[in-house]
Amino acid sequence: MAILQFLFIVLVPVVVAAGSLIALFAVGALFDALDHPDELRGRIEAAFRRPPRTPREAGPEHYYRPYWSARP
């Protein structure tokens, strides 16, 4: 029984402090979104944008040949 009381006394302040920090960051994010709505739109679009494709090496049939290439 004493362990439960101790855990309750320790966990309640930790949960309250963590909840207040989360609420503080949420209010800050809300004010930032209200101040800069165009940046928020850009962030959302960037989150769903596909990453660029990985570059591929040009094969031997590619139109570009360096001038120092031994092949004609």
Residue pairs with C-beta under 8 A, 6 or more apart in sequence:
32 40
33 40
58 64
65 71
